Amino acid sequence: MPDRPEIVCICGSTRFVDEMSAANRDLTFAGVIVVAPGVFPRAEDHKADELITKEQKTALDALHLRKIDLADRVLVVNPGGYIGESTSREIAYAHATGKPVSFTDPV
């Protein structure tokens, strides 16, 4: 038995906030430690006072790579097979660092 639970980093477009939340819930109930995006700008686009700056987006992207570093594996939430530019970069980073990557939907 491992010394700690498995750690999974959820990646995917932030437009899929509901699907990411469901994956987080399912993994958590399965005893997994989950790291995931903490800000969902695409879901918040309609709130003008909550738009993020380019600098904040750059910082969030870098922070998410550090979350991948902490994880044992990556789960890409990709309804309909959708993978955007940021998620593609995260997948490439995960592969480059030897992290296994799985997907919720066929690619």
Order of alpha helices (4+ residues) and beta strands (2+ residues): beta-alpha-beta-alpha-beta-alpha-beta
